[in-house]
Amino acid sequence: MKVALGMFYHEANSFNPKMVEKDDFVYVEGQEVIDRMFASEVFQDANAELVPLIYCNTLPNGIVRREAYDFYSNRILEILSENKDVDGVMLHLHGSMEVEGLGSGEYDLLKKIRQLLGPDVIIGIALDAHANTHPEFCKLVNAVRNYRTIPHTDQNVTEQTVARHMVKCIQEGRKTVPQFVRLPYAIHAEKATMATWPLSEIYEKLWKLEERQEVAIATLGIGMMWCDCETLATNVAVTPSKEEYTDYCKALAKELADYVYGLRDSFDFEQLPLSPHEAARYSVRFEGTPVYVSDSGDNTTGGAVGDHTIMLREYLNLREYYGKKILVTTIWDENALAVCMEHKEGDEIEISIGHDYDENTKAVLVKGKIKKKGKLRGYMGCEDDEVGDVVTIETEHVDIVLCGHAGSFISVRHFTDGAGLNMDDYQVIVVKQGYLFAELRKLAKLAILALTPGGTHQLVENLEYHNIKPPVYPLQYVPK
């Protein structure tokens, strides 16, 4: 058995005007790909020969520039061209990679792989929970599973579940095809966390469906609603355990889709939603600590720009801090960062922070000192990678973390090993996120969703969508 495997992962946000460039990705080849992939263990246990493709990942951002997509997709195809005798291809994709002038990057890549390798090679795909899966995508693969945790913690389970089914297909000559249904609906990403109903009930249903002998994998793609594209929609897919159960799983997928659609008005925010002004005031008055505040409209883990100063200004303008120390992370201002990098830790500094091209990025003058210089760590699966510099400026009540490009502190390591900060120094921590990532959510005595404007604005019913295929409830389609 010979299997090629790799990752090409990006979540696109079309409300972010900045395109994703080639150098924005963390990129490795060779043995390190095998070392980073959770599926490797399953294939190695089956005595498979592994062919590393690429491991390519970046923080959610705007749509991918065509040249960048072509570079990485062509590299995958080049390696496969040299290994046309593979029995299987395992890819970890996102499902919402929108590419300049092309549309769905995942669908384009899968079409080219099928054209190259033919119909008999077994293809298994791991996807993010927020995938905008192309309706024709599942016709090209033999197994598909989305993450079943939000915040995401089951990338390993997802890859390994797909890998185990691939091994059965290869060993027993199965050629299963996932049965896919696109819903006329998009679940609001920040209103769907695994610990809250009704998503908890949906996920429980998926586990129970997989207990049936006819079902190998049942899965839900929530969708990425800040990507105005033709594939935007919640979706479900059921992979049969054997080909003879295809019709059964087709009917089951339709039943599952109807069930999910019936819950469409039941989702709500798990974190406390407040205006930016209310969020700042409430967070310092709250008795428990730490309080985490999500700058939800500038959520870089959902593809927003990451340069807004709204929450920074709210905290600097407070009249009373009630003995609380605030940390505001991570404001993208490459010019301010460059100035800070010319100083050493402990230096006093007066600096303007903010790109200042609109009200959201309005510049603010800050007087303080350089507290720490550190490194920005990478996004999911790439936390060991250093992807840029960060500097923390200390003021009397508010400390500010600056970075040279979009970033988000999604783990304790981002704060400690990366930025060199002691999290216990702060009673209120602001992050560029929506729902908190799992490690931080466990730490938070209170989690507030500050309803800030931006590329991940939470009031999606008020946004205009020009490229979706209606109906996509509750989104507003406006013809161009």
C-alpha positions in Angstrom: 0.0 0.0 0.0 1.4 3.4 -1.0 -0.3 6.6 0.2 0.5 10.3 -0.4 -0.5 12.7 2.3 -0.3 16.4 3.1 -2.0 19.7 4.0 -3.0 22.8 2.1 -5.1 24.8 4.4 -6.6 28.3 4.3 -9.9 29.9 5.4 -10.8 32.9 3.1 -12.7 35.9 4.2 -13.9 38.0 1.2 -14.7 41.0 3.5 -11.0 41.3 4.1 -9.5 43.2 1.2 -6.0 41.9 1.7 -5.1 39.0 -0.5 -3.1 36.0 0.8 0.4 35.8 -0.8 2.7 32.9 -1.2 5.0 33.9 1.6 2.1 34.2 4.1 2.0 30.4 4.4 4.0 28.2 6.8 5.4 25.6 4.3 7.4 22.4 4.7 8.1 19.4 2.5 9.7 16.0 3.1 9.7 13.9 6.3 8.4 16.9 8.3 5.1 16.5 6.5 4.7 13.0 7.7 5.7 14.0 11.2 3.1 16.7 11.3 0.2 14.7 9.9 -1.9 12.8 12.4 -3.0 10.3 9.7 0.6 9.0 9.4 0.2 6.7 12.4 -2.8 4.9 10.9 -1.1 4.3 7.5 2.1 3.2 9.2 0.2 0.7 11.3 -1.1 -0.7 8.0 2.5 -0.9 6.7 1.9 1.7 4.0 4.7 3.4 2.2 4.1 7.1 2.7 4.8 9.8 0.2 5.0 13.3 1.7 3.3 16.0 -0.3 3.4 19.4 1.3 2.3 20.9 4.6 1.1 24.4 4.0 -1.0 26.5 6.4 -1.7 30.1 7.3 -3.9 32.2 9.5 -7.4 32.9 8.0 -7.2 36.1 5.9 -8.5 37.4 2.5 -8.9 35.3 -0.6 -5.8 33.6 -2.0 -3.9 35.3 -4.8 -3.9 33.0 -7.8 -0.2 32.9 -8.2 0.1 31.7 -4.6 -2.5 29.0 -5.0 -0.9 27.8 -8.3 2.5 27.5 -6.7 1.4 25.2 -3.9 -1.3 23.2 -5.8 1.2 22.7 -8.7 3.8 21.4 -6.2 1.2 18.8 -4.9 0.5 17.8 -8.5 4.3 17.6 -9.3 4.9 15.2 -6.4 1.9 13.1 -7.4 3.1 13.0 -11.0 6.2 11.3 -9.8 4.2 8.8 -7.8 1.3 7.8 -10.0 1.4 4.4 -8.5 -0.1 5.5 -5.2 -3.1 3.6 -3.9 -4.4 6.6 -2.0 -4.2 10.3 -1.4 -5.0 11.8 2.0 -5.3 15.6 2.2 -6.1 17.9 5.1 -7.8 21.0 3.5 -10.0 23.7 5.0 -13.0 23.7 2.6 -13.3 27.5 2.4 -10.2 28.4 0.4 -11.5 31.0 -2.1 -9.0 31.7 -4.9 -8.7 34.9 -7.0 -10.5 34.4 -10.3 -11.0 30.7 -9.6 -13.5 30.1 -6.8 -13.1 27.0 -4.6 -9.4 26.1 -4.4 -10.2 22.7 -2.8 -12.5 21.7 -5.7 -10.0 22.8 -8.3 -7.3 20.8 -6.7 -9.4 17.7 -6.3 -10.4 17.9 -10.0 -6.8 18.0 -11.1 -5.8 15.2 -8.8 -8.6 13.0 -10.2 -7.6 13.9 -13.8 -4.0 13.0 -13.0 -4.5 9.8 -11.1 -7.7 8.4 -12.5 -10.9 7.0 -10.8 -9.3 4.1 -8.9 -7.1 5.9 -6.4 -8.7 6.3 -3.0 -8.9 9.9 -1.9 -9.7 10.9 1.7 -10.2 14.5 2.9 -10.1 16.1 6.3 -11.9 19.4 6.5 -12.4 22.3 8.9 -15.8 22.5 10.6 -16.5 25.8 8.8 -16.1 24.4 5.2 -18.0 25.9 2.3 -17.9 22.6 0.5 -18.4 22.7 -3.3 -21.5 20.7 -4.3 -19.4 18.6 -6.7 -16.5 18.1 -4.3 -17.7 14.8 -2.7 -18.1 13.2 -6.1 -14.3 13.3 -6.5 -13.4 11.7 -3.1 -14.0 8.5 -1.2 -14.2 9.8 2.3 -14.7 13.2 4.0 -15.0 14.4 7.5 -15.2 17.8 9.1 -13.9 18.6 12.5 -16.5 17.8 15.2 -15.2 20.2 17.8 -15.7 24.0 18.1 -13.4 25.4 19.2 -11.3 22.9 17.1 -9.4 20.2 19.0 -10.1 17.1 17.0 -7.9 17.5 14.0 -6.2 14.3 15.0 -9.5 12.3 15.2 -10.6 13.8 11.9 -7.5 12.8 10.0 -7.3 9.4 11.5 -11.0 8.6 11.0 -10.6 9.4 7.3 -7.4 7.4 7.1 -8.9 4.3 8.7 -11.7 4.3 6.1 -9.1 4.8 3.3 -7.2 1.7 4.5 -10.3 -0.4 4.4 -11.1 0.9 0.9 -7.6 0.1 -0.4 -7.4 -3.3 1.3 -10.9 -4.5 0.4 -11.3 -2.8 -3.0 -14.1 -0.4 -1.9 -14.8 2.8 -3.8 -17.3 4.6 -1.6 -18.6 8.0 -2.5 -19.8 10.5 0.2 -23.5 11.5 -0.2 -23.6 15.3 0.0 -26.5 17.7 0.6 -26.2 21.5 0.6 -28.6 23.3 2.8 -30.4 26.6 1.9 -29.0 28.0 5.1 -25.7 29.0 6.8 -25.2 28.4 10.5 -23.7 31.5 12.2 -20.1 30.4 13.2 -20.0 32.3 16.5 -23.4 31.0 17.5 -22.3 27.3 17.1 -20.0 25.9 19.8 -19.9 22.2 20.7 -20.6 22.8 24.3 -24.0 24.5 23.6 -27.3 23.3 22.2 -28.2 22.7 19.4 -24.8 22.0 17.9 -24.1 19.6 20.8 -27.2 17.7 19.8 -26.3 17.6 16.1 -22.8 16.3 16.9 -24.3 13.6 19.2 -26.6 12.6 16.3 -23.5 12.2 14.0 -21.8 9.9 16.5 -25.0 7.8 16.7 -25.3 7.6 12.9 -21.8 6.3 12.7 -22.8 3.3 14.9 -24.8 2.0 12.0 -23.1 -0.7 9.9 -24.0 1.1 6.7 -22.3 4.4 7.7 -18.5 5.0 7.8 -18.6 8.8 8.4 -21.4 11.3 9.0 -20.3 14.9 8.9 -21.4 18.5 9.1 -19.9 21.5 7.4 -21.1 24.6 9.2 -19.9 27.0 6.4 -17.8 30.2 6.4 -20.3 33.0 6.3 -17.8 35.8 5.9 -16.8 34.5 2.5 -19.2 35.9 -0.2 -18.9 33.0 -2.7 -21.1 30.6 -4.6 -20.3 27.7 -2.2 -21.3 29.5 1.0 -23.8 27.2 2.8 -24.1 24.7 5.6 -23.7 21.2 4.3 -23.8 17.5 5.3 -22.3 14.4 3.9 -22.6 10.7 4.8 -19.9 8.3 3.6 -21.2 4.7 3.2 -19.1 1.9 4.7 -19.5 0.0 1.4 -20.8 0.9 -2.0 -23.9 -1.2 -1.6 -25.0 1.2 1.1 -24.8 4.3 -1.1 -28.6 4.7 -1.6 -29.2 4.2 2.1 -26.6 6.9 2.9 -28.1 9.2 0.3 -31.5 9.1 2.0 -29.8 9.4 5.4 -28.0 12.6 4.2 -31.3 14.1 3.2 -32.8 13.2 6.5 -29.8 14.7 8.3 -30.0 17.9 6.3 -33.7 18.3 7.1 -33.0 17.8 10.8 -30.2 20.5 10.8 -32.3 22.9 8.8 -35.1 22.5 11.3 -32.9 23.9 14.0 -31.9 27.0 12.0 -33.5 29.6 14.4 -32.2 27.9 17.6 -28.5 29.1 17.6 -27.4 32.0 19.8 -24.1 33.4 21.1 -22.5 31.4 23.9 -20.4 34.4 25.0 -21.9 37.5 26.4 -22.6 39.9 23.5 -22.0 43.5 24.3 -21.2 46.7 22.4 -17.5 47.7 22.5 -18.1 50.4 25.1 -20.2 48.1 27.3 -17.7 45.3 26.9 -14.8 47.4 28.2 -16.8 48.8 31.2 -18.3 45.4 32.1 -15.0 43.5 31.9 -13.2 45.7 34.5 -16.2 45.7 36.9 -16.7 42.0 36.8 -15.4 40.4 40.1 -14.0 37.2 38.7 -10.7 37.0 36.7 -9.5 36.6 34.1 -12.1 38.1 31.8 -11.5 37.5 28.1 -12.9 39.9 25.6 -13.2 38.9 21.9 -12.7 41.8 19.4 -15.2 39.8 17.3 -15.5 42.1 14.3 -11.7 42.1 13.8 -11.3 38.4 14.4 -8.2 37.3 12.6 -9.0 33.6 13.2 -12.1 34.2 11.0 -10.1 36.1 8.4 -10.5 39.8 9.5 -7.7 42.2 8.9 -6.4 42.5 12.5 -5.5 46.2 12.6 -8.4 47.7 14.4 -7.8 49.9 17.4 -11.4 50.1 18.6 -11.0 48.0 21.8 -7.6 49.6 22.6 -9.2 53.1 22.5 -12.1 51.9 24.6 -9.8 50.7 27.4 -7.5 53.7 27.2 -10.5 56.0 27.6 -11.9 54.3 30.7 -12.1 56.6 33.8 -11.9 53.8 36.3 -10.0 50.4 36.1 -11.1 49.0 39.5 -7.6 47.7 40.1 -7.5 45.7 36.9 -4.7 45.4 34.4 -5.6 45.0 30.8 -3.8 43.3 27.9 -4.8 44.1 24.4 -3.6 41.6 21.7 -2.6 41.7 18.8 -2.8 44.9 16.8 -1.2 44.8 13.4 0.9 47.9 12.8 4.1 47.1 11.0 5.3 50.7 11.3 4.8 51.0 15.0 6.4 47.5 15.4 9.5 48.6 13.5 9.9 51.7 15.7 9.6 49.5 18.8 12.2 47.0 17.5 14.7 49.8 17.4 14.4 50.1 21.2 15.4 47.7 23.9 13.3 46.3 26.7 12.8 48.8 29.4 13.1 51.9 27.1 10.5 54.6 27.5 8.6 55.2 24.2 5.9 57.5 22.8 4.3 56.0 19.7 1.3 56.3 17.4 -0.5 52.9 17.0 -3.0 52.4 14.2 -3.0 52.4 10.4 -5.4 55.3 10.5 -7.1 54.7 7.2 -10.7 54.7 8.6 -12.5 55.1 11.9 -11.8 51.4 12.9 -8.1 51.9 12.5 -7.9 55.4 14.0 -4.4 56.0 15.4 -3.9 56.6 19.1 -0.8 58.1 20.8 0.6 55.9 23.5 3.2 56.7 26.1 4.8 53.8 27.9 7.8 51.5 27.9 8.9 48.4 25.9 8.0 45.6 28.2 8.8 42.6 26.1 10.1 41.6 22.7 9.0 38.2 21.4 7.9 36.1 18.5 4.5 35.6 17.0 3.7 31.9 16.8 1.8 30.3 13.9 -1.8 29.2 13.5 -3.4 25.8 14.3 -0.9 23.1 13.9 1.9 25.6 13.5 2.2 26.9 17.0 5.9 25.7 17.0 6.6 27.9 14.1 7.8 31.5 14.6 6.0 33.7 11.9 7.0 37.2 13.0 7.9 39.6 15.8 5.7 40.9 18.6 6.4 43.7 21.0 4.5 44.5 24.2 4.2 48.1 25.3 3.4 48.7 29.0 1.3 51.6 30.2 -0.1 52.2 33.7 -3.4 50.3 33.1 -3.2 48.8 29.6 -0.5 46.8 27.9 -0.6 46.5 24.1 0.9 43.7 21.9 1.9 44.8 18.4 2.6 42.5 15.5 3.9 43.1 11.9 1.0 41.3 10.2 -2.3 39.7 11.2 -2.1 37.5 14.2 -4.0 36.0 17.1 -3.0 34.6 20.4 -4.9 31.3 20.3 -3.0 29.3 22.9 -1.1 29.9 26.2 2.1 29.4 24.3 1.4 32.5 22.2 1.4 34.6 25.3 4.2 32.9 27.2 6.7 31.2 24.9 6.0 33.6 22.1 5.5 37.0 23.5 7.2 36.3 26.8 4.3 37.4 29.0 3.0 36.2 32.3 -0.7 35.8 31.8 -1.3 36.1 35.6 -0.3 39.8 35.4 -3.6 40.5 33.7 -7.2 40.4 34.8 -8.7 41.4 31.4 -7.3 40.0 28.1 -8.5 41.2 24.7 -8.0 38.9 21.8 -8.7 39.0 18.0 -11.1 36.1 18.1 -14.8 35.3 18.0 -15.5 32.3 20.2 -12.4 31.7 22.3 -10.0 28.9 21.4 -10.3 25.9 23.6 -7.3 26.5 25.9 -8.3 30.1 26.6 -12.0 29.3 27.1 -11.1 27.0 29.9 -9.2 29.8 31.6 -11.8 32.5 31.3 -14.1 33.2 34.3 -16.1 35.3 31.8 -16.0 35.4 28.0 -17.4 38.6 26.4 -18.1 39.0 22.7 -17.5 42.6 21.9 -19.7 43.4 18.9 -17.1 45.4 17.0 -17.4 46.3 13.3 -15.1 44.7 10.7 -14.5 41.8 8.4 -16.1 39.4 10.8 -19.0 41.6 11.8 -21.4 39.5 13.9 -24.7 41.0 12.6 -24.5 39.1 9.4 -28.2 39.7 8.6 -27.1 43.3 7.8 -24.3 42.5 5.4 -24.8 42.4 1.7 -23.8 39.3 -0.3 -23.4 39.5 -4.0 -22.0 36.1 -5.0 -23.9 33.6 -2.9 -26.4 31.2 -4.5 -29.7 32.1 -2.8 -31.5 31.1 -0.7 -28.9 31.1 2.1 -31.0 31.9 5.2 -30.5 34.4 6.9 -28.1 36.2 4.5 -29.2 39.0 2.3 -28.4 38.5 -1.4 -28.0 41.7 -3.4 -27.5 41.4 -7.1 -24.4 43.2 -8.4 
